[in-house]
Amino acid sequence: MLTITRRYTFSSAHHLIGMRERHKCSNLHGHNYVLEVTVSGTLHNGLIVDAADLDIAVGPVLARIDHHDLNEVAKAGGPAAVLVQPSVENVAAYLWAALAFLRRDSTGGFRLERLRLYETERLWAEVTST
């Protein structure tokens, strides 16, 4: 399988709920997240997908959470409800659900295979299609 990965960045604030007393993540704080989106497909004119086309697909999803308080985004309900506890795992799950349209065959020959979300250099969550 041939894949290509594109990296995106966004910044969001959050606080974790239900943590032990005085846990620092219970306080409102922010992260500069790094998102890696990996797609597979067959080559068309030497490309799996034009990176600009991938940006068009991913950009609006990130715009919903970039420079937002994720706990507030959760109040919108729907798929965002998972952000009521905006751990890196749940943010990755939210992004995977929001990008579900990239896992279908209607994307013009490429398919979302993996999403990796870094909250810090030492902490990340990963979702894969397998």
Secondary structure, 3 states (H helix, E strand, C coil): CCEEEEEEEEEEEECCCCCCCCCHHHCCEEEEEEEEEEEEECCECCECCCHHHHHHHHHHHHHCCCCEEHHHHHCCCHHHHHHHCCCHHHHHHHHHHHCHHHHCHHHCCEEEEEEEEEEECCEEEEEECC
